[in-house]
Every structure is written in C-alpha cells, then in structure tokens.
Amino acid sequence: MIMKKPSGVIFDLGDTVLRLHTIDWIRANEAILKFAEKETSITPEALQDIANHINAEFEQVRIESMIEQDVISFYKLLFDTAGITLSISHEEAARICWNTAHTFSPEEGIYDVLDTLERHDIKTGILSNASFSGIILEEELEKHGLLRRFAFVISSADYGVRKPHPRIYDIAARKMELEPQEIWFVGDKPKFDIKGAITARMHPVWYNPRDGKPDPQYDCLEINHWNEFIKLINSFK
C-alpha cells in the first residue's frame, strides 16, 4: 500500500492510545448500589446477571446495525428492570462505573508518536466505539496527560452510530477540517477500525502490537510497535 504523508491522524482509543487492562463490572455495581434509594436484596453479582441478559439480547444487533446504545439509556433499562431507584443521576452512575470498573495505561510509545506528529504539524483526533460519553473518555485521557494532544474526542455514544458506519468517520473528518484522503485512521480492530476507514476513504493503519492474525479482507498498513509508525512519519519529507 502506497502511503502519503498524512495531514491528520485519527486514533481509536482502547488498546490503541490507552491499553485496557481490566474491566470489573462487579466492583462498579457494588459502588453504584450504595446509592440505591431503598435497601435492596439484589447483589452486585445479581445485578450483573441482569445486565448480561440485556446485553445478550442486543449486542449482535448493535454490531450488525452499527447503532450505538449509550450507557445512560442502558442504565435506565437495567435499574428499572431490577426495580432499583438511585439517588444519583444515571450520568453520575456511568462516571462511577467507568472509574471503578476500568483500568487503563498509555500504550508503550504513544507519547513519542504524538510528539512526532506535533513536530510534523499533523493534526490528531480520537474516534472511539464506546457506550460512555466523550466527556468521560476525555477525563480518562486527562488522567494520563494526553487530552491536550488531541483536537477532539468522539465517542459513538454521543452520536448513536458506531464504527464502521461511514457517517461517524465523516464527522471526524469535518472536525479535523480535512478531506478523508488526507487522513490516516489507526486502530486495533480490523472489522471496526480498518473496515470503517476504508469505507470512509481514509488510509487504514492496523495497530497490531500483540500479533493478531492477519485479516485477508482488508488491504492496510500493519504496524506492530509505535516505533514503526514513528519511523514511517519521519521518512516523509
């Protein structure tokens, strides 16, 4: 694949910019249930069983339709199904969930990547499939000193559509004020990130640090470490 120097690079978030280490839904449920208005016999584990059943009903439809369900509407469905009223908003419950359930760290080399792009005057942004809002994603990036490095952060939760739907890529290109052909899109999931980038006419880059199996469906640049990406950017005059 012939690659030209990009004017902008849009990144996926999870396992691309930030590595996701753990998700502990039980811990999150325990923290949220402390805000139940009335005493309940439902345990964090039982609440998660209900959540798992709801997810099982909708997850495949969500993927195939490319329609996103945000965590706020999910929590309304979950807690009303469980017969639990919270003394906090569902928005605050979502923030508690994110902060207690997820453990992230910056991907090795990502700071150097962003330094390199800045030296080359290449714009940067983030486009993530997430049921949590862009504000919550921004708060996570701020924890790692990364938020200022991106011109924008787009979460599919805020738009109702998810990668690989081309419309959300179009929104990202507009925010970057560039034509899609001027943009590289970097992500770790071929069926979402790479497929969507190709459909949107961006240049797809598969970030594959853990040596996943090649996907013959997609013609894309593959990198296994951010050092390779830096060398490539520095090779452009």
Short mmCIF file of the C-alpha atoms (twelve columns), coordinates in Angstrom:
data_MODEL
# 
_entry.id   MODEL 
# 
loop_
_atom_site.group_PDB 
_atom_site.id 
_atom_site.type_symbol 
_atom_site.label_atom_id 
_atom_site.label_alt_id 
_atom_site.label_comp_id 
_atom_site.label_asym_id 
_atom_site.label_seq_id 
_atom_site.Cartn_x 
_atom_site.Cartn_y 
_atom_site.Cartn_z 
_atom_site.pdbx_PDB_model_num 
ATOM 1   C CA . MET A 1   0.000   0.000   0.000  1 
ATOM 2   C CA . ILE A 2   1.412   3.392   -1.045 1 
ATOM 3   C CA . MET A 3   1.104   5.891   1.778  1 
ATOM 4   C CA . LYS A 4   1.479   9.648   1.532  1 
ATOM 5   C CA . LYS A 5   2.288   11.882  4.460  1 
ATOM 6   C CA . PRO A 6   -0.971  12.495  6.323  1 
ATOM 7   C CA . SER A 7   -2.307  15.910  7.183  1 
ATOM 8   C CA . GLY A 8   -4.185  14.342  10.071 1 
ATOM 9   C CA . VAL A 9   -4.211  11.103  12.061 1 
ATOM 10  C CA . ILE A 10  -7.308  9.850   13.870 1 
ATOM 11  C CA . PHE A 11  -6.805  7.182   16.530 1 
ATOM 12  C CA . ASP A 12  -9.027  4.598   18.101 1 
ATOM 13  C CA . LEU A 13  -8.848  4.863   21.899 1 
ATOM 14  C CA . GLY A 14  -8.989  1.480   23.651 1 
ATOM 15  C CA . ASP A 15  -5.934  -0.728  23.070 1 
ATOM 16  C CA . THR A 16  -4.570  1.848   20.627 1 
ATOM 17  C CA . VAL A 17  -3.889  5.010   22.634 1 
ATOM 18  C CA . LEU A 18  -4.753  3.546   26.044 1 
ATOM 19  C CA . ARG A 19  -4.347  -0.127  26.853 1 
ATOM 20  C CA . LEU A 20  -7.293  -1.616  28.716 1 
ATOM 21  C CA . HIS A 21  -6.045  -3.908  31.481 1 
ATOM 22  C CA . THR A 22  -9.164  -4.858  33.428 1 
ATOM 23  C CA . ILE A 23  -12.928 -4.400  33.491 1 
ATOM 24  C CA . ASP A 24  -14.538 -5.220  36.839 1 
ATOM 25  C CA . TRP A 25  -18.300 -4.793  36.468 1 
ATOM 26  C CA . ILE A 26  -18.996 -6.327  39.888 1 
ATOM 27  C CA . ARG A 27  -16.868 -3.686  41.587 1 
ATOM 28  C CA . ALA A 28  -18.684 -0.977  39.637 1 
ATOM 29  C CA . ASN A 29  -22.096 -2.404  40.546 1 
ATOM 30  C CA . GLU A 30  -21.119 -2.504  44.205 1 
ATOM 31  C CA . ALA A 31  -20.133 1.171   44.099 1 
ATOM 32  C CA . ILE A 32  -23.347 2.223   42.352 1 
ATOM 33  C CA . LEU A 33  -25.663 0.162   44.564 1 
ATOM 34  C CA . LYS A 34  -24.530 2.254   47.537 1 
ATOM 35  C CA . PHE A 35  -26.707 4.972   46.016 1 
ATOM 36  C CA . ALA A 36  -29.906 2.899   45.914 1 
ATOM 37  C CA . GLU A 37  -32.687 4.990   47.477 1 
ATOM 38  C CA . LYS A 38  -34.175 1.979   49.218 1 
ATOM 39  C CA . GLU A 39  -32.479 -1.077  50.635 1 
ATOM 40  C CA . THR A 40  -32.362 -3.846  48.059 1 
ATOM 41  C CA . SER A 41  -31.640 -7.543  48.257 1 
ATOM 42  C CA . ILE A 42  -30.067 -7.501  44.777 1 
ATOM 43  C CA . THR A 43  -26.357 -8.175  44.993 1 
ATOM 44  C CA . PRO A 44  -23.739 -6.737  42.607 1 
ATOM 45  C CA . GLU A 45  -23.493 -10.210 41.066 1 
ATOM 46  C CA . ALA A 46  -27.264 -10.490 40.565 1 
ATOM 47  C CA . LEU A 47  -27.361 -7.043  39.008 1 
ATOM 48  C CA . GLN A 48  -24.633 -8.098  36.607 1 
ATOM 49  C CA . ASP A 49  -26.621 -11.202 35.666 1 
ATOM 50  C CA . ILE A 50  -29.479 -8.912  34.600 1 
ATOM 51  C CA . ALA A 51  -27.043 -6.700  32.668 1 
ATOM 52  C CA . ASN A 52  -25.571 -9.735  30.924 1 
ATOM 53  C CA . HIS A 53  -29.027 -10.929 29.837 1 
ATOM 54  C CA . ILE A 54  -29.848 -7.483  28.439 1 
ATOM 55  C CA . ASN A 55  -26.529 -7.354  26.607 1 
ATOM 56  C CA . ALA A 56  -27.068 -10.816 25.162 1 
ATOM 57  C CA . GLU A 57  -30.379 -9.657  23.687 1 
ATOM 58  C CA . PHE A 58  -28.948 -6.602  21.963 1 
ATOM 59  C CA . GLU A 59  -25.194 -6.980  21.378 1 
ATOM 60  C CA . GLN A 60  -25.317 -8.686  17.990 1 
ATOM 61  C CA . VAL A 61  -27.982 -6.289  16.736 1 
ATOM 62  C CA . ARG A 62  -25.819 -3.398  17.942 1 
ATOM 63  C CA . ILE A 63  -22.824 -4.663  15.968 1 
ATOM 64  C CA . GLU A 64  -24.708 -5.529  12.793 1 
ATOM 65  C CA . SER A 65  -26.790 -2.338  12.722 1 
ATOM 66  C CA . MET A 66  -23.848 -0.073  13.676 1 
ATOM 67  C CA . ILE A 67  -26.234 1.652   16.089 1 
ATOM 68  C CA . GLU A 68  -24.788 2.577   19.476 1 
ATOM 69  C CA . GLN A 69  -26.590 2.297   22.799 1 
ATOM 70  C CA . ASP A 70  -25.226 4.760   25.314 1 
ATOM 71  C CA . VAL A 71  -24.731 3.722   28.924 1 
ATOM 72  C CA . ILE A 72  -27.319 6.237   30.165 1 
ATOM 73  C CA . SER A 73  -30.214 4.558   28.373 1 
ATOM 74  C CA . PHE A 74  -28.740 1.167   29.264 1 
ATOM 75  C CA . TYR A 75  -28.715 2.084   32.953 1 
ATOM 76  C CA . LYS A 76  -32.324 3.295   32.781 1 
ATOM 77  C CA . LEU A 77  -33.247 -0.082  31.334 1 
ATOM 78  C CA . LEU A 78  -31.091 -2.022  33.785 1 
ATOM 79  C CA . PHE A 79  -32.127 -0.344  37.028 1 
ATOM 80  C CA . ASP A 80  -35.823 -0.139  36.142 1 
ATOM 81  C CA . THR A 81  -35.709 -3.837  35.245 1 
ATOM 82  C CA . ALA A 82  -34.098 -4.540  38.611 1 
ATOM 83  C CA . GLY A 83  -36.634 -2.314  40.413 1 
ATOM 84  C CA . ILE A 84  -33.917 -0.024  41.788 1 
ATOM 85  C CA . THR A 85  -34.107 3.764   42.044 1 
ATOM 86  C CA . LEU A 86  -30.844 5.622   42.513 1 
ATOM 87  C CA . SER A 87  -30.300 8.810   44.490 1 
ATOM 88  C CA . ILE A 88  -27.837 9.966   41.825 1 
ATOM 89  C CA . SER A 89  -28.349 10.574  38.126 1 
ATOM 90  C CA . HIS A 90  -27.641 7.866   35.594 1 
ATOM 91  C CA . GLU A 91  -24.932 10.149  34.216 1 
ATOM 92  C CA . GLU A 92  -23.160 10.123  37.566 1 
ATOM 93  C CA . ALA A 93  -23.665 6.369   37.856 1 
ATOM 94  C CA . ALA A 94  -21.967 5.993   34.466 1 
ATOM 95  C CA . ARG A 95  -18.983 8.029   35.673 1 
ATOM 96  C CA . ILE A 96  -18.716 5.904   38.826 1 
ATOM 97  C CA . CYS A 97  -18.879 2.783   36.689 1 
ATOM 98  C CA . TRP A 98  -16.107 3.963   34.369 1 
ATOM 99  C CA . ASN A 99  -13.794 4.991   37.189 1 
ATOM 100 C CA . THR A 100 -14.273 1.851   39.271 1 
ATOM 101 C CA . ALA A 101 -14.532 -0.799  36.570 1 
ATOM 102 C CA . HIS A 102 -11.787 0.184   34.123 1 
ATOM 103 C CA . THR A 103 -8.026  0.175   34.464 1 
ATOM 104 C CA . PHE A 104 -6.002  1.799   31.654 1 
ATOM 105 C CA . SER A 105 -2.415  2.750   30.957 1 
ATOM 106 C CA . PRO A 106 -0.920  4.568   27.948 1 
ATOM 107 C CA . GLU A 107 0.210   2.267   25.158 1 
ATOM 108 C CA . GLU A 108 4.000   1.986   25.083 1 
ATOM 109 C CA . GLY A 109 5.391   4.634   22.739 1 
ATOM 110 C CA . ILE A 110 2.210   6.678   22.318 1 
ATOM 111 C CA . TYR A 111 3.747   9.829   23.833 1 
ATOM 112 C CA . ASP A 112 6.601   9.626   21.320 1 
ATOM 113 C CA . VAL A 113 4.108   9.154   18.488 1 
ATOM 114 C CA . LEU A 114 2.226   12.288  19.458 1 
ATOM 115 C CA . ASP A 115 5.467   14.253  19.831 1 
ATOM 116 C CA . THR A 116 6.448   13.164  16.315 1 
ATOM 117 C CA . LEU A 117 3.107   14.161  14.818 1 
ATOM 118 C CA . GLU A 118 3.282   17.527  16.538 1 
ATOM 119 C CA . ARG A 119 6.748   18.183  15.083 1 
ATOM 120 C CA . HIS A 120 5.371   17.417  11.627 1 
ATOM 121 C CA . ASP A 121 2.336   19.690  12.160 1 
ATOM 122 C CA . ILE A 122 -0.023  16.743  11.705 1 
ATOM 123 C CA . LYS A 123 -3.440  17.113  13.317 1 
ATOM 124 C CA . THR A 124 -4.700  14.449  15.716 1 
ATOM 125 C CA . GLY A 125 -8.080  13.279  16.993 1 
ATOM 126 C CA . ILE A 126 -9.787  10.284  18.586 1 
ATOM 127 C CA . LEU A 127 -12.794 8.291   17.379 1 
ATOM 128 C CA . SER A 128 -13.900 5.541   19.749 1 
ATOM 129 C CA . ASN A 129 -16.665 2.965   19.857 1 
ATOM 130 C CA . ALA A 130 -17.874 3.427   23.412 1 
ATOM 131 C CA . SER A 131 -21.135 3.399   25.299 1 
ATOM 132 C CA . PHE A 132 -19.686 6.088   27.579 1 
ATOM 133 C CA . SER A 133 -19.747 9.760   26.596 1 
ATOM 134 C CA . GLY A 134 -16.903 11.673  25.047 1 
ATOM 135 C CA . ILE A 135 -16.641 13.716  28.249 1 
ATOM 136 C CA . ILE A 136 -15.834 10.577  30.239 1 
ATOM 137 C CA . LEU A 137 -13.273 9.497   27.637 1 
ATOM 138 C CA . GLU A 138 -11.710 12.957  27.845 1 
ATOM 139 C CA . GLU A 139 -11.495 12.657  31.619 1 
ATOM 140 C CA . GLU A 140 -9.637  9.358   31.252 1 
ATOM 141 C CA . LEU A 141 -7.184  10.876  28.768 1 
ATOM 142 C CA . GLU A 142 -6.603  13.791  31.153 1 
ATOM 143 C CA . LYS A 143 -5.565  11.326  33.887 1 
ATOM 144 C CA . HIS A 144 -2.658  10.299  31.655 1 
ATOM 145 C CA . GLY A 145 -1.738  13.792  30.460 1 
ATOM 146 C CA . LEU A 146 -2.969  13.021  26.948 1 
ATOM 147 C CA . LEU A 147 -6.110  15.074  26.448 1 
ATOM 148 C CA . ARG A 148 -4.358  18.216  25.221 1 
ATOM 149 C CA . ARG A 149 -2.660  16.174  22.499 1 
ATOM 150 C CA . PHE A 150 -5.914  15.683  20.576 1 
ATOM 151 C CA . ALA A 151 -8.017  18.304  18.817 1 
ATOM 152 C CA . PHE A 152 -11.198 16.331  19.510 1 
ATOM 153 C CA . VAL A 153 -12.523 13.161  21.104 1 
ATOM 154 C CA . ILE A 154 -15.535 11.478  19.512 1 
ATOM 155 C CA . SER A 155 -17.450 8.738   21.283 1 
ATOM 156 C CA . SER A 156 -20.051 6.729   19.399 1 
ATOM 157 C CA . ALA A 157 -22.283 7.072   22.493 1 
ATOM 158 C CA . ASP A 158 -22.826 10.750  21.664 1 
ATOM 159 C CA . TYR A 159 -23.898 10.122  18.067 1 
ATOM 160 C CA . GLY A 160 -25.919 6.917   18.124 1 
ATOM 161 C CA . VAL A 161 -23.810 5.281   15.394 1 
ATOM 162 C CA . ARG A 162 -20.624 3.292   15.776 1 
ATOM 163 C CA . LYS A 163 -17.658 2.229   13.678 1 
ATOM 164 C CA . PRO A 164 -17.583 1.028   10.936 1 
ATOM 165 C CA . HIS A 165 -20.507 3.286   9.969  1 
ATOM 166 C CA . PRO A 166 -19.074 5.851   7.497  1 
ATOM 167 C CA . ARG A 167 -21.112 8.727   8.916  1 
ATOM 168 C CA . ILE A 168 -19.137 8.882   12.151 1 
ATOM 169 C CA . TYR A 169 -15.875 8.932   10.156 1 
ATOM 170 C CA . ASP A 170 -17.276 11.777  8.095  1 
ATOM 171 C CA . ILE A 171 -17.974 13.717  11.289 1 
ATOM 172 C CA . ALA A 172 -14.382 13.139  12.414 1 
ATOM 173 C CA . ALA A 173 -13.019 14.394  9.076  1 
ATOM 174 C CA . ARG A 174 -15.170 17.508  9.323  1 
ATOM 175 C CA . LYS A 175 -13.937 18.192  12.844 1 
ATOM 176 C CA . MET A 176 -10.385 17.828  11.546 1 
ATOM 177 C CA . GLU A 177 -11.224 20.160  8.632  1 
ATOM 178 C CA . LEU A 178 -9.581  17.801  6.154  1 
ATOM 179 C CA . GLU A 179 -10.661 15.615  3.273  1 
ATOM 180 C CA . PRO A 180 -10.823 11.902  4.177  1 
ATOM 181 C CA . GLN A 181 -7.989  11.103  1.736  1 
ATOM 182 C CA . GLU A 182 -5.684  13.346  3.780  1 
ATOM 183 C CA . ILE A 183 -6.285  11.371  6.973  1 
ATOM 184 C CA . TRP A 184 -4.810  8.160   8.372  1 
ATOM 185 C CA . PHE A 185 -7.010  6.171   10.714 1 
ATOM 186 C CA . VAL A 186 -5.212  3.964   13.244 1 
ATOM 187 C CA . GLY A 187 -6.941  1.237   15.241 1 
ATOM 188 C CA . ASP A 188 -6.518  -2.273  16.571 1 
ATOM 189 C CA . LYS A 189 -9.771  -3.903  15.395 1 
ATOM 190 C CA . PRO A 190 -9.950  -4.644  11.648 1 
ATOM 191 C CA . LYS A 191 -13.713 -5.285  11.490 1 
ATOM 192 C CA . PHE A 192 -14.450 -1.882  13.032 1 
ATOM 193 C CA . ASP A 193 -11.453 0.429   12.602 1 
ATOM 194 C CA . ILE A 194 -9.979  -0.761  9.320  1 
ATOM 195 C CA . LYS A 195 -13.239 -1.601  7.564  1 
ATOM 196 C CA . GLY A 196 -14.688 1.775   8.517  1 
ATOM 197 C CA . ALA A 197 -11.595 3.708   7.453  1 
ATOM 198 C CA . ILE A 198 -11.592 2.041   4.031  1 
ATOM 199 C CA . THR A 199 -15.291 2.748   3.513  1 
ATOM 200 C CA . ALA A 200 -14.748 6.359   4.561  1 
ATOM 201 C CA . ARG A 201 -11.818 6.692   2.095  1 
ATOM 202 C CA . MET A 202 -9.244  7.267   4.830  1 
ATOM 203 C CA . HIS A 203 -5.879  5.484   4.857  1 
ATOM 204 C CA . PRO A 204 -6.195  2.492   7.220  1 
ATOM 205 C CA . VAL A 205 -3.414  1.568   9.650  1 
ATOM 206 C CA . TRP A 206 -3.808  -1.586  11.722 1 
ATOM 207 C CA . TYR A 207 -2.112  -1.248  15.112 1 
ATOM 208 C CA . ASN A 208 -1.360  -4.882  15.960 1 
ATOM 209 C CA . PRO A 209 1.112   -4.966  18.874 1 
ATOM 210 C CA . ARG A 210 0.018   -8.366  20.097 1 
ATOM 211 C CA . ASP A 211 0.406   -10.060 16.731 1 
ATOM 212 C CA . GLY A 212 -3.194  -10.838 15.936 1 
ATOM 213 C CA . LYS A 213 -3.888  -12.973 12.903 1 
ATOM 214 C CA . PRO A 214 -3.798  -11.034 9.605  1 
ATOM 215 C CA . ASP A 215 -7.217  -10.340 8.163  1 
ATOM 216 C CA . PRO A 216 -7.158  -11.011 4.400  1 
ATOM 217 C CA . GLN A 217 -10.344 -8.986  3.901  1 
ATOM 218 C CA . TYR A 218 -8.613  -5.634  4.304  1 
ATOM 219 C CA . ASP A 219 -5.735  -4.023  2.467  1 
ATOM 220 C CA . CYS A 220 -3.998  -1.885  5.075  1 
ATOM 221 C CA . LEU A 221 -0.680  -0.939  6.602  1 
ATOM 222 C CA . GLU A 222 0.130   -3.072  9.656  1 
ATOM 223 C CA . ILE A 223 2.385   -1.897  12.468 1 
ATOM 224 C CA . ASN A 224 3.390   -3.967  15.484 1 
ATOM 225 C CA . HIS A 225 5.030   -1.230  17.539 1 
ATOM 226 C CA . TRP A 226 4.694   2.527   17.631 1 
ATOM 227 C CA . ASN A 227 8.397   2.820   16.713 1 
ATOM 228 C CA . GLU A 228 7.493   1.601   13.217 1 
ATOM 229 C CA . PHE A 229 4.880   4.323   12.925 1 
ATOM 230 C CA . ILE A 230 7.352   6.988   14.048 1 
ATOM 231 C CA . LYS A 231 9.951   5.852   11.517 1 
ATOM 232 C CA . LEU A 232 7.360   5.988   8.759  1 
ATOM 233 C CA . ILE A 233 6.245   9.517   9.652  1 
ATOM 234 C CA . ASN A 234 9.859   10.682  9.880  1 
ATOM 235 C CA . SER A 235 10.556  9.230   6.431  1 
ATOM 236 C CA . PHE A 236 8.281   11.791  4.785  1 
ATOM 237 C CA . LYS A 237 9.937   14.982  3.643  1 
# 
